[in-house]
Amino acid sequence: MYFYENNLTKDITIALAHEVKNPVSLIKANIELLELEDALNGYQKNVKIIKNELNKISEIVSDFILFCNPHYDTDSNINIFHLIKEHIEKFNVYNHITFSLNCFENIDSIKTMGGYSKISIVLSNIYKNCVEAIKSNNGFIQTNIYIKNNDIIIDVIDNGEGINDDIYEKIYEPFFTNKDSGSGLGIPICKNIMKSLNGDFTIFNNNDIGCTTRIIFKKL
C-alpha cells in the first residue's frame, strides 16, 4: 500500500520529515543538558511531559520516513528461523504470556532475501501488537513456521482481544490507530516492507479468540 503518486512527492515528504526530526532531537538534547546542570529543579513533571511528547513526535516522524522509503537493506540472506528466535527471546519478559515456537519443516538452514533491519522491524511490530492485545493473565503467543509452494510462511497466533469488525478494513490505512499513542503506521510499514520483499503481510481474527498475523517470504 503506497499513497505517493510520484518520486518527487515522496522525496519532498521525506525531506520535510527530516527537517522536523532534526529540531526535535536538538530540543531533547538541550532539555537533557539542562537536567544535568540541575537547571530545571521544581519543573520535573513539566519536563517529563515535554520529553514524552517529543518522543512521540520523534517516533511518528521515524515511522513516517520508514513508511515512505521501505526499499532499503534488501540484499542480505537472512536465516529467518534464527531471527524469529531472537525476537521471541527479546519479548519473552512478560509473566502473563507464554511464548512457543513450532517448526513444521527442517528450516534451520533455509534463508530468505531481506536485510536484518527490515525484517526485524516487521517482527518487532508483530510481537509488540500481540503483547499489547493480550489483557488476560493466561496469554499465549504461538509462532508456527512452515513451507508451502516454495514460500516460507510464518503465523504468529495470539489469544488477545482480536480486531473489531468495524475497524478491520481500516487497519492497513496509514495513520489509523485505536491506541492511545502511536503513529498508526506500524501495520502499513510492515505491509510495505513485505511487499518490497515480494512477500505478503496479513492479519485476521481467529475462529475462537485472538488474531493471527501471517507473513510470507520467498525461499532462496
MARKE-225624 format. One record per residue: residue number from 1; residue in one letter; x negated, y negated, z negated of N, C-alpha, C in turn. Coordinates in Angstrom, 3 decimals. Layout:
REM MARKE-225624
[NUM; "A"; [X; Y; Z]; [X; Y; Z]; [X; Y; Z]]
...
REM end
This chain:
REM MARKE-225624
[1; "M"; [-0.853; 1.182; 0.000]; [0.000; 0.000; 0.000]; [-0.897; -1.244; 0.000]]
[2; "Y"; [-0.860; -1.975; 1.084]; [-1.638; -3.198; 1.184]; [-0.689; -4.340; 1.524]]
[3; "F"; [-0.891; -5.520; 0.906]; [0.003; -6.609; 1.250]; [-0.741; -7.785; 1.883]]
[4; "Y"; [-1.880; -7.489; 2.515]; [-2.610; -8.527; 3.221]; [-2.524; -8.273; 4.711]]
[5; "E"; [-2.149; -9.317; 5.455]; [-1.940; -9.153; 6.884]; [-3.235; -9.278; 7.662]]
[6; "N"; [-4.229; -9.967; 7.123]; [-5.484; -10.101; 7.846]; [-6.636; -10.248; 6.865]]
[7; "N"; [-7.839; -10.040; 7.382]; [-9.028; -10.064; 6.531]; [-9.306; -11.451; 5.981]]
[8; "L"; [-8.962; -12.508; 6.730]; [-9.211; -13.870; 6.260]; [-8.412; -14.142; 4.984]]
[9; "T"; [-7.148; -13.763; 4.992]; [-6.315; -13.955; 3.804]; [-6.891; -13.196; 2.626]]
[10; "K"; [-7.329; -11.963; 2.862]; [-7.909; -11.152; 1.790]; [-9.190; -11.791; 1.260]]
[11; "D"; [-10.056; -12.256; 2.160]; [-11.324; -12.859; 1.735]; [-11.085; -14.127; 0.917]]
[12; "I"; [-10.128; -14.940; 1.338]; [-9.815; -16.166; 0.594]; [-9.283; -15.825; -0.789]]
[13; "T"; [-8.440; -14.804; -0.858]; [-7.855; -14.403; -2.135]; [-8.931; -13.900; -3.094]]
[14; "I"; [-9.853; -13.064; -2.590]; [-10.935; -12.546; -3.429]; [-11.830; -13.684; -3.905]]
[15; "A"; [-12.148; -14.614; -2.996]; [-12.996; -15.751; -3.370]; [-12.317; -16.589; -4.454]]
[16; "L"; [-11.008; -16.812; -4.311]; [-10.268; -17.591; -5.305]; [-10.259; -16.879; -6.652]]
[17; "A"; [-10.083; -15.558; -6.623]; [-10.092; -14.784; -7.873]; [-11.438; -14.889; -8.565]]
[18; "H"; [-12.516; -14.841; -7.789]; [-13.858; -15.003; -8.371]; [-14.024; -16.388; -8.985]]
[19; "E"; [-13.469; -17.388; -8.333]; [-13.570; -18.746; -8.854]; [-12.822; -18.905; -10.169]]
[20; "V"; [-11.774; -18.138; -10.349]; [-11.045; -18.148; -11.622]; [-11.835; -17.393; -12.688]]
[21; "K"; [-12.420; -16.261; -12.293]; [-13.118; -15.411; -13.254]; [-14.359; -16.092; -13.827]]
[22; "N"; [-15.069; -16.851; -13.012]; [-16.308; -17.471; -13.481]; [-16.082; -18.447; -14.637]]
[23; "P"; [-15.147; -19.392; -14.544]; [-14.935; -20.281; -15.695]; [-14.378; -19.571; -16.916]]
[24; "V"; [-13.585; -18.544; -16.709]; [-13.075; -17.764; -17.845]; [-14.241; -17.144; -18.605]]
[25; "S"; [-15.200; -16.574; -17.878]; [-16.377; -15.979; -18.517]; [-17.189; -17.041; -19.252]]
[26; "L"; [-17.280; -18.229; -18.662]; [-18.033; -19.316; -19.294]; [-17.351; -19.787; -20.579]]
[27; "I"; [-16.034; -19.884; -20.555]; [-15.283; -20.282; -21.757]; [-15.491; -19.254; -22.869]]
[28; "K"; [-15.384; -17.971; -22.529]; [-15.583; -16.918; -23.524]; [-16.986; -16.977; -24.125]]
[29; "A"; [-17.983; -17.209; -23.281]; [-19.364; -17.267; -23.762]; [-19.560; -18.431; -24.730]]
[30; "N"; [-18.956; -19.570; -24.431]; [-19.102; -20.732; -25.305]; [-18.363; -20.546; -26.628]]
[31; "I"; [-17.213; -19.893; -26.600]; [-16.499; -19.595; -27.850]; [-17.333; -18.678; -28.731]]
[32; "E"; [-17.943; -17.658; -28.126]; [-18.780; -16.736; -28.891]; [-20.005; -17.448; -29.462]]
[33; "L"; [-20.548; -18.418; -28.713]; [-21.683; -19.200; -29.210]; [-21.269; -20.038; -30.422]]
[34; "L"; [-20.102; -20.666; -30.337]; [-19.604; -21.462; -31.460]; [-19.348; -20.588; -32.685]]
[35; "E"; [-18.897; -19.354; -32.450]; [-18.691; -18.432; -33.571]; [-20.015; -18.097; -34.239]]
[36; "L"; [-21.043; -17.865; -33.444]; [-22.359; -17.543; -34.001]; [-22.910; -18.703; -34.828]]
[37; "E"; [-22.553; -19.909; -34.453]; [-23.048; -21.084; -35.162]; [-22.108; -21.506; -36.290]]
[38; "D"; [-21.102; -20.668; -36.572]; [-20.133; -20.948; -37.644]; [-19.462; -22.311; -37.471]]
[39; "A"; [-19.209; -22.666; -36.226]; [-18.601; -23.969; -35.947]; [-17.080; -23.913; -35.875]]
[40; "L"; [-16.531; -22.716; -36.071]; [-15.087; -22.560; -35.928]; [-14.436; -22.065; -37.206]]
[41; "N"; [-15.078; -22.315; -38.326]; [-14.524; -21.896; -39.616]; [-13.146; -22.517; -39.843]]
[42; "G"; [-12.219; -21.692; -40.263]; [-10.857; -22.158; -40.501]; [-9.959; -22.015; -39.292]]
[43; "Y"; [-10.548; -21.650; -38.157]; [-9.755; -21.516; -36.929]; [-9.853; -20.097; -36.346]]
[44; "Q"; [-10.157; -19.128; -37.222]; [-10.366; -17.765; -36.732]; [-9.120; -17.205; -36.033]]
[45; "K"; [-7.946; -17.492; -36.587]; [-6.708; -16.990; -35.980]; [-6.515; -17.572; -34.588]]
[46; "N"; [-6.772; -18.866; -34.452]; [-6.629; -19.514; -33.147]; [-7.652; -18.975; -32.156]]
[47; "V"; [-8.875; -18.760; -32.636]; [-9.927; -18.238; -31.765]; [-9.570; -16.837; -31.271]]
[48; "K"; [-9.019; -16.019; -32.169]; [-8.629; -14.666; -31.788]; [-7.572; -14.691; -30.693]]
[49; "I"; [-6.598; -15.581; -30.830]; [-5.547; -15.705; -29.816]; [-6.149; -16.138; -28.478]]
[50; "I"; [-7.023; -17.142; -28.536]; [-7.650; -17.641; -27.304]; [-8.455; -16.545; -26.618]]
[51; "K"; [-9.243; -15.788; -27.393]; [-10.070; -14.726; -26.811]; [-9.211; -13.619; -26.230]]
[52; "N"; [-8.123; -13.271; -26.909]; [-7.223; -12.237; -26.392]; [-6.609; -12.661; -25.055]]
[53; "E"; [-6.194; -13.928; -24.966]; [-5.586; -14.412; -23.728]; [-6.613; -14.499; -22.607]]
[54; "L"; [-7.830; -14.899; -22.950]; [-8.899; -14.938; -21.945]; [-9.230; -13.533; -21.442]]
[55; "N"; [-9.210; -12.561; -22.353]; [-9.454; -11.173; -21.950]; [-8.368; -10.684; -21.003]]
[56; "K"; [-7.124; -11.091; -21.257]; [-6.024; -10.710; -20.364]; [-6.228; -11.303; -18.974]]
[57; "I"; [-6.612; -12.590; -18.939]; [-6.864; -13.234; -17.645]; [-7.991; -12.522; -16.910]]
[58; "S"; [-9.063; -12.230; -17.632]; [-10.216; -11.568; -17.026]; [-9.834; -10.200; -16.477]]
[59; "E"; [-9.026; -9.444; -17.239]; [-8.596; -8.120; -16.794]; [-7.719; -8.217; -15.555]]
[60; "I"; [-6.799; -9.171; -15.549]; [-5.913; -9.343; -14.394]; [-6.707; -9.715; -13.151]]
[61; "V"; [-7.650; -10.634; -13.292]; [-8.460; -11.059; -12.145]; [-9.306; -9.902; -11.630]]
[62; "S"; [-9.906; -9.134; -12.541]; [-10.718; -7.982; -12.136]; [-9.874; -6.962; -11.384]]
[63; "D"; [-8.680; -6.681; -11.905]; [-7.772; -5.751; -11.227]; [-7.376; -6.281; -9.854]]
[64; "F"; [-7.139; -7.595; -9.781]; [-6.725; -8.201; -8.528]; [-7.815; -8.076; -7.471]]
[65; "I"; [-9.067; -8.329; -7.877]; [-10.187; -8.197; -6.941]; [-10.302; -6.761; -6.448]]
[66; "L"; [-10.156; -5.822; -7.368]; [-10.252; -4.412; -7.001]; [-9.106; -4.002; -6.094]]
[67; "F"; [-7.908; -4.528; -6.362]; [-6.753; -4.215; -5.525]; [-6.960; -4.704; -4.101]]
[68; "C"; [-7.589; -5.877; -3.970]; [-7.821; -6.457; -2.644]; [-8.920; -5.746; -1.876]]
[69; "N"; [-9.829; -5.094; -2.602]; [-11.015; -4.542; -1.948]; [-11.316; -3.138; -2.442]]
[70; "P"; [-10.502; -2.140; -2.037]; [-10.717; -0.778; -2.529]; [-11.763; 0.011; -1.756]]
[71; "H"; [-12.340; -0.554; -0.676]; [-13.203; 0.215; 0.229]; [-14.673; 0.101; -0.130]]
[72; "Y"; [-15.020; 0.304; -1.389]; [-16.417; 0.271; -1.790]; [-16.781; 1.629; -2.376]]
[73; "D"; [-18.083; 1.892; -2.448]; [-18.535; 3.072; -3.201]; [-17.895; 4.354; -2.680]]
[74; "T"; [-18.054; 4.617; -1.367]; [-17.351; 5.756; -0.782]; [-18.280; 6.824; -0.216]]
[75; "D"; [-19.571; 6.666; -0.363]; [-20.485; 7.541; 0.365]; [-21.155; 8.591; -0.511]]
[76; "S"; [-20.590; 8.863; -1.670]; [-21.189; 9.841; -2.575]; [-20.406; 11.142; -2.557]]
[77; "N"; [-21.120; 12.240; -2.820]; [-20.465; 13.529; -3.007]; [-20.264; 13.755; -4.500]]
[78; "I"; [-19.023; 13.871; -4.928]; [-18.691; 13.930; -6.339]; [-18.191; 15.316; -6.714]]
[79; "N"; [-18.716; 15.853; -7.811]; [-18.170; 17.080; -8.386]; [-16.973; 16.679; -9.242]]
[80; "I"; [-15.778; 16.838; -8.704]; [-14.579; 16.323; -9.349]; [-14.290; 17.035; -10.662]]
[81; "F"; [-14.643; 18.311; -10.760]; [-14.408; 19.065; -11.987]; [-15.186; 18.458; -13.161]]
[82; "H"; [-16.458; 18.183; -12.946]; [-17.284; 17.596; -13.995]; [-16.805; 16.195; -14.377]]
[83; "L"; [-16.356; 15.427; -13.383]; [-15.884; 14.078; -13.652]; [-14.588; 14.097; -14.473]]
[84; "I"; [-13.715; 15.037; -14.183]; [-12.473; 15.168; -14.962]; [-12.784; 15.575; -16.396]]
[85; "K"; [-13.689; 16.530; -16.567]; [-14.078; 16.938; -17.922]; [-14.626; 15.751; -18.710]]
[86; "E"; [-15.406; 14.934; -18.050]; [-15.992; 13.760; -18.698]; [-14.896; 12.803; -19.183]]
[87; "H"; [-13.868; 12.596; -18.374]; [-12.796; 11.678; -18.759]; [-11.895; 12.273; -19.842]]
[88; "I"; [-11.671; 13.565; -19.797]; [-10.884; 14.194; -20.862]; [-11.605; 14.051; -22.195]]
[89; "E"; [-12.908; 14.271; -22.207]; [-13.687; 14.107; -23.441]; [-13.619; 12.673; -23.949]]
[90; "K"; [-13.606; 11.712; -23.029]; [-13.560; 10.300; -23.424]; [-12.214; 9.939; -24.054]]
[91; "F"; [-11.130; 10.511; -23.534]; [-9.797; 10.161; -24.028]; [-9.318; 11.080; -25.151]]
[92; "N"; [-10.017; 12.171; -25.374]; [-9.577; 13.142; -26.378]; [-9.971; 12.688; -27.786]]
[93; "V"; [-9.403; 11.562; -28.202]; [-9.714; 10.988; -29.514]; [-8.438; 10.729; -30.321]]
[94; "Y"; [-7.311; 11.237; -29.830]; [-6.029; 10.976; -30.484]; [-5.554; 12.234; -31.198]]
[95; "N"; [-5.268; 12.095; -32.481]; [-4.859; 13.255; -33.276]; [-3.504; 13.810; -32.861]]
[96; "H"; [-2.671; 12.988; -32.265]; [-1.312; 13.431; -31.937]; [-1.195; 13.988; -30.519]]
[97; "I"; [-2.329; 14.074; -29.797]; [-2.287; 14.549; -28.413]; [-3.280; 15.689; -28.226]]
[98; "T"; [-2.813; 16.773; -27.612]; [-3.671; 17.914; -27.267]; [-3.970; 17.878; -25.776]]
[99; "F"; [-5.247; 17.924; -25.423]; [-5.670; 17.944; -24.025]; [-6.023; 19.374; -23.613]]
[100; "S"; [-5.697; 19.723; -22.376]; [-6.094; 21.033; -21.844]; [-6.464; 20.878; -20.377]]
[101; "L"; [-7.333; 21.765; -19.906]; [-7.815; 21.741; -18.520]; [-7.755; 23.148; -17.962]]
[102; "N"; [-7.002; 23.318; -16.867]; [-6.837; 24.621; -16.235]; [-7.305; 24.551; -14.792]]
[103; "C"; [-8.173; 25.483; -14.404]; [-8.656; 25.565; -13.029]; [-8.193; 26.877; -12.417]]
[104; "F"; [-7.473; 26.782; -11.329]; [-6.930; 27.966; -10.682]; [-7.789; 28.438; -9.517]]
[105; "E"; [-8.918; 27.794; -9.350]; [-9.888; 28.192; -8.335]; [-11.277; 28.058; -8.945]]
[106; "N"; [-12.250; 28.694; -8.314]; [-13.631; 28.532; -8.742]; [-14.169; 27.239; -8.125]]
[107; "I"; [-13.864; 26.115; -8.776]; [-14.170; 24.826; -8.162]; [-15.365; 24.138; -8.797]]
[108; "D"; [-16.081; 24.842; -9.655]; [-17.180; 24.202; -10.373]; [-18.205; 23.586; -9.424]]
[109; "S"; [-18.358; 24.161; -8.238]; [-19.374; 23.663; -7.308]; [-18.764; 22.913; -6.127]]
[110; "I"; [-17.438; 22.755; -6.120]; [-16.779; 22.099; -4.997]; [-16.875; 20.584; -5.152]]
[111; "K"; [-17.209; 19.905; -4.065]; [-17.377; 18.459; -4.107]; [-16.407; 17.776; -3.147]]
[112; "T"; [-16.168; 16.487; -3.427]; [-15.322; 15.677; -2.574]; [-16.007; 14.346; -2.299]]
[113; "M"; [-15.537; 13.649; -1.283]; [-16.110; 12.359; -0.941]; [-15.491; 11.264; -1.795]]
[114; "G"; [-16.332; 10.365; -2.281]; [-15.831; 9.249; -3.073]; [-16.808; 8.895; -4.161]]
[115; "G"; [-17.083; 7.619; -4.326]; [-18.061; 7.199; -5.320]; [-17.589; 7.428; -6.738]]
[116; "Y"; [-18.553; 7.557; -7.632]; [-18.276; 7.806; -9.045]; [-17.385; 6.720; -9.637]]
[117; "S"; [-17.721; 5.455; -9.381]; [-16.968; 4.346; -9.969]; [-15.530; 4.345; -9.485]]
[118; "K"; [-15.345; 4.580; -8.213]; [-14.000; 4.532; -7.627]; [-13.105; 5.614; -8.223]]
[119; "I"; [-13.571; 6.852; -8.257]; [-12.749; 7.940; -8.793]; [-12.570; 7.779; -10.296]]
[120; "S"; [-13.565; 7.245; -10.978]; [-13.440; 7.008; -12.414]; [-12.316; 6.028; -12.712]]
[121; "I"; [-12.160; 5.019; -11.880]; [-11.075; 4.052; -12.062]; [-9.729; 4.753; -11.977]]
[122; "V"; [-9.572; 5.645; -11.004]; [-8.313; 6.377; -10.845]; [-8.040; 7.254; -12.064]]
[123; "L"; [-9.035; 8.040; -12.472]; [-8.844; 8.950; -13.603]; [-8.586; 8.185; -14.903]]
[124; "S"; [-9.294; 7.097; -15.108]; [-9.098; 6.304; -16.325]; [-7.684; 5.740; -16.380]]
[125; "N"; [-7.184; 5.256; -15.253]; [-5.815; 4.751; -15.201]; [-4.796; 5.844; -15.499]]
[126; "I"; [-5.028; 7.029; -14.951]; [-4.098; 8.138; -15.155]; [-4.024; 8.517; -16.626]]
[127; "Y"; [-5.170; 8.788; -17.238]; [-5.165; 9.243; -18.628]; [-4.707; 8.133; -19.580]]
[128; "K"; [-5.038; 6.895; -19.263]; [-4.572; 5.770; -20.084]; [-3.050; 5.682; -20.046]]
[129; "N"; [-2.459; 5.809; -18.860]; [-0.999; 5.754; -18.740]; [-0.339; 6.916; -19.473]]
[130; "C"; [-0.942; 8.099; -19.385]; [-0.383; 9.269; -20.080]; [-0.395; 9.052; -21.593]]
[131; "V"; [-1.522; 8.589; -22.105]; [-1.641; 8.356; -23.547]; [-0.607; 7.335; -24.009]]
[132; "E"; [-0.454; 6.248; -23.263]; [0.478; 5.192; -23.648]; [1.935; 5.650; -23.574]]
[133; "A"; [2.218; 6.652; -22.737]; [3.597; 7.122; -22.578]; [4.027; 8.073; -23.688]]
[134; "I"; [3.058; 8.632; -24.419]; [3.363; 9.639; -25.446]; [3.598; 8.955; -26.794]]
[135; "K"; [4.791; 9.097; -27.302]; [5.153; 8.487; -28.583]; [5.315; 9.517; -29.697]]
[136; "S"; [5.457; 10.777; -29.360]; [5.696; 11.817; -30.362]; [4.390; 12.253; -31.007]]
[137; "N"; [4.500; 13.001; -32.097]; [3.322; 13.485; -32.829]; [2.781; 14.794; -32.266]]
[138; "N"; [3.482; 15.387; -31.320]; [3.025; 16.649; -30.723]; [2.865; 16.490; -29.212]]
[139; "G"; [2.128; 15.456; -28.838]; [1.932; 15.190; -27.422]; [0.925; 16.130; -26.781]]
[140; "F"; [1.052; 16.282; -25.480]; [0.051; 17.058; -24.743]; [-0.179; 16.421; -23.381]]
[141; "I"; [-1.412; 16.547; -22.907]; [-1.789; 16.140; -21.556]; [-2.532; 17.315; -20.937]]
[142; "Q"; [-1.911; 17.914; -19.958]; [-2.464; 19.115; -19.317]; [-2.912; 18.776; -17.905]]
[143; "T"; [-4.148; 19.142; -17.585]; [-4.695; 18.884; -16.254]; [-4.886; 20.209; -15.523]]
[144; "N"; [-4.235; 20.354; -14.385]; [-4.352; 21.544; -13.550]; [-5.075; 21.188; -12.253]]
[145; "I"; [-6.058; 21.998; -11.887]; [-6.813; 21.777; -10.656]; [-6.707; 23.029; -9.788]]
[146; "Y"; [-6.330; 22.832; -8.528]; [-6.251; 23.977; -7.618]; [-6.478; 23.506; -6.191]]
[147; "I"; [-6.691; 24.450; -5.293]; [-6.978; 24.144; -3.896]; [-5.858; 24.697; -3.021]]
[148; "K"; [-5.403; 23.869; -2.097]; [-4.352; 24.285; -1.166]; [-4.607; 23.629; 0.183]]
[149; "N"; [-4.696; 24.449; 1.213]; [-4.921; 23.949; 2.579]; [-6.132; 23.016; 2.658]]
[150; "N"; [-7.214; 23.430; 2.007]; [-8.473; 22.694; 2.009]; [-8.398; 21.361; 1.264]]
[151; "D"; [-7.346; 21.170; 0.485]; [-7.226; 19.994; -0.358]; [-7.480; 20.361; -1.812]]
[152; "I"; [-8.126; 19.468; -2.538]; [-8.253; 19.616; -3.990]; [-7.098; 18.858; -4.621]]
[153; "I"; [-6.241; 19.555; -5.341]; [-5.057; 18.956; -5.940]; [-5.223; 18.935; -7.456]]
[154; "I"; [-5.055; 17.764; -8.029]; [-5.155; 17.607; -9.482]; [-3.818; 17.111; -10.003]]
[155; "D"; [-3.195; 17.872; -10.881]; [-1.958; 17.471; -11.540]; [-2.253; 17.170; -13.005]]
[156; "V"; [-1.942; 15.963; -13.433]; [-2.070; 15.581; -14.840]; [-0.661; 15.455; -15.404]]
[157; "I"; [-0.319; 16.365; -16.309]; [1.050; 16.500; -16.810]; [1.098; 16.057; -18.270]]
[158; "D"; [2.054; 15.202; -18.596]; [2.207; 14.773; -19.986]; [3.644; 14.985; -20.450]]
[159; "N"; [3.854; 14.935; -21.749]; [5.205; 15.033; -22.301]; [5.626; 13.703; -22.925]]
[160; "G"; [5.301; 12.633; -22.201]; [5.664; 11.297; -22.639]; [7.101; 10.950; -22.328]]
[161; "E"; [7.369; 9.666; -22.265]; [8.741; 9.196; -22.115]; [9.250; 9.248; -20.680]]
[162; "G"; [8.372; 9.494; -19.720]; [8.814; 9.548; -18.334]; [9.090; 8.161; -17.769]]
[163; "I"; [9.594; 8.130; -16.547]; [9.873; 6.875; -15.848]; [11.378; 6.718; -15.692]]
[164; "N"; [11.908; 5.602; -16.138]; [13.336; 5.340; -15.981]; [13.702; 5.247; -14.506]]
[165; "D"; [14.880; 5.771; -14.175]; [15.315; 5.780; -12.778]; [15.401; 4.381; -12.185]]
[166; "D"; [15.753; 3.389; -13.016]; [15.957; 2.041; -12.491]; [14.662; 1.332; -12.125]]
[167; "I"; [13.516; 1.855; -12.562]; [12.242; 1.220; -12.204]; [11.356; 2.143; -11.368]]
[168; "Y"; [11.799; 3.366; -11.114]; [10.938; 4.340; -10.445]; [10.450; 3.837; -9.087]]
[169; "E"; [11.331; 3.204; -8.322]; [10.957; 2.746; -6.989]; [10.015; 1.549; -7.024]]
[170; "K"; [9.841; 0.926; -8.204]; [9.032; -0.290; -8.298]; [7.610; -0.038; -8.789]]
[171; "I"; [7.316; 1.170; -9.251]; [6.040; 1.385; -9.942]; [4.826; 1.216; -9.034]]
[172; "Y"; [5.010; 1.338; -7.709]; [3.881; 1.168; -6.793]; [3.742; -0.280; -6.319]]
[173; "E"; [4.646; -1.142; -6.751]; [4.606; -2.537; -6.321]; [3.553; -3.320; -7.120]]
[174; "P"; [2.739; -4.128; -6.428]; [1.755; -4.954; -7.150]; [2.437; -5.887; -8.147]]
[175; "F"; [1.848; -5.992; -9.329]; [2.254; -6.903; -10.401]; [3.520; -6.475; -11.139]]
[176; "F"; [4.117; -5.334; -10.778]; [5.264; -4.866; -11.556]; [4.767; -4.074; -12.766]]
[177; "T"; [5.285; -4.390; -13.932]; [4.950; -3.640; -15.136]; [6.085; -3.769; -16.138]]
[178; "N"; [6.307; -2.714; -16.909]; [7.283; -2.767; -18.003]; [6.575; -2.750; -19.352]]
[179; "K"; [5.255; -3.015; -19.329]; [4.462; -3.059; -20.551]; [4.351; -4.497; -21.041]]
[180; "D"; [4.045; -4.632; -22.320]; [3.899; -5.963; -22.899]; [2.678; -6.690; -22.366]]
[181; "S"; [1.646; -5.936; -22.000]; [0.436; -6.532; -21.446]; [-0.011; -5.706; -20.252]]
[182; "G"; [-0.926; -6.252; -19.480]; [-1.409; -5.552; -18.297]; [-1.118; -6.345; -17.041]]
[183; "S"; [-1.829; -6.022; -15.992]; [-1.725; -6.784; -14.745]; [-0.638; -6.260; -13.821]]
[184; "G"; [-0.158; -5.044; -14.056]; [0.773; -4.452; -13.112]; [0.096; -4.011; -11.833]]
[185; "L"; [-1.228; -3.849; -11.879]; [-1.978; -3.451; -10.683]; [-2.616; -2.079; -10.808]]
[186; "G"; [-2.508; -1.436; -11.983]; [-3.184; -0.155; -12.177]; [-2.756; 0.900; -11.178]]
[187; "I"; [-1.445; 1.112; -11.044]; [-0.948; 2.132; -10.115]; [-1.207; 1.741; -8.665]]
[188; "P"; [-0.928; 0.488; -8.241]; [-1.283; 0.118; -6.863]; [-2.766; 0.271; -6.552]]
[189; "I"; [-3.634; -0.029; -7.521]; [-5.077; 0.157; -7.314]; [-5.376; 1.632; -7.053]]
[190; "C"; [-4.811; 2.517; -7.888]; [-5.029; 3.957; -7.701]; [-4.525; 4.414; -6.335]]
[191; "K"; [-3.357; 3.910; -5.948]; [-2.782; 4.271; -4.648]; [-3.700; 3.823; -3.515]]
[192; "N"; [-4.214; 2.604; -3.613]; [-5.101; 2.077; -2.578]; [-6.422; 2.833; -2.515]]
[193; "I"; [-6.988; 3.140; -3.683]; [-8.257; 3.863; -3.723]; [-8.100; 5.236; -3.080]]
[194; "M"; [-7.059; 5.961; -3.450]; [-6.864; 7.299; -2.884]; [-6.594; 7.230; -1.381]]
[195; "K"; [-5.896; 6.190; -0.948]; [-5.668; 6.017; 0.487]; [-6.979; 5.767; 1.211]]
[196; "S"; [-7.873; 4.989; 0.596]; [-9.166; 4.713; 1.212]; [-10.033; 5.963; 1.308]]
[197; "L"; [-9.735; 6.974; 0.477]; [-10.464; 8.248; 0.498]; [-9.748; 9.305; 1.325]]
[198; "N"; [-8.722; 8.879; 2.082]; [-7.889; 9.811; 2.865]; [-7.210; 10.836; 1.965]]
[199; "G"; [-6.927; 10.431; 0.746]; [-6.229; 11.296; -0.194]; [-4.843; 10.768; -0.486]]
[200; "D"; [-4.307; 11.146; -1.650]; [-2.960; 10.722; -1.991]; [-2.839; 10.562; -3.504]]
[201; "F"; [-1.891; 9.736; -3.908]; [-1.617; 9.469; -5.319]; [-0.111; 9.328; -5.483]]
[202; "T"; [0.487; 10.184; -6.318]; [1.926; 10.120; -6.562]; [2.210; 10.394; -8.036]]
[203; "I"; [3.305; 9.839; -8.510]; [3.784; 10.088; -9.868]; [5.240; 10.504; -9.782]]
[204; "F"; [5.617; 11.545; -10.521]; [7.020; 11.959; -10.531]; [7.381; 12.517; -11.901]]
[205; "N"; [8.653; 12.381; -12.251]; [9.146; 12.907; -13.514]; [9.208; 14.427; -13.475]]
[206; "N"; [8.895; 15.054; -14.597]; [9.048; 16.496; -14.718]; [10.520; 16.854; -14.909]]
[207; "N"; [10.847; 18.108; -14.703]; [12.247; 18.534; -14.856]; [12.724; 18.415; -16.296]]
[208; "D"; [11.810; 18.678; -17.248]; [12.221; 18.668; -18.651]; [11.867; 17.361; -19.347]]
[209; "I"; [10.594; 17.047; -19.407]; [10.158; 15.864; -20.134]; [8.833; 15.385; -19.575]]
[210; "G"; [8.610; 14.070; -19.622]; [7.327; 13.525; -19.211]; [7.160; 13.397; -17.707]]
[211; "C"; [5.923; 13.146; -17.307]; [5.584; 12.893; -15.901]; [4.430; 13.775; -15.452]]
[212; "T"; [4.319; 13.883; -14.142]; [3.133; 14.471; -13.517]; [2.537; 13.436; -12.579]]
[213; "T"; [1.249; 13.200; -12.727]; [0.518; 12.354; -11.787]; [-0.328; 13.275; -10.922]]
[214; "R"; [-0.131; 13.200; -9.619]; [-0.845; 14.106; -8.705]; [-1.773; 13.293; -7.803]]
[215; "I"; [-3.049; 13.682; -7.785]; [-3.997; 13.098; -6.845]; [-4.554; 14.216; -5.977]]
[216; "I"; [-4.763; 13.891; -4.702]; [-5.207; 14.883; -3.723]; [-6.461; 14.365; -3.031]]
[217; "F"; [-7.504; 15.203; -3.058]; [-8.765; 14.896; -2.378]; [-8.991; 15.896; -1.264]]
[218; "K"; [-9.758; 15.472; -0.267]; [-10.207; 16.374; 0.787]; [-11.476; 17.087; 0.314]]
[219; "K"; [-11.505; 18.406; 0.438]; [-12.663; 19.194; 0.041]; [-13.730; 19.115; 1.123]]
[220; "L"; [-14.988; 18.889; 0.705]; [-16.099; 18.833; 1.670]; [-16.491; 20.231; 2.111]]
REM end
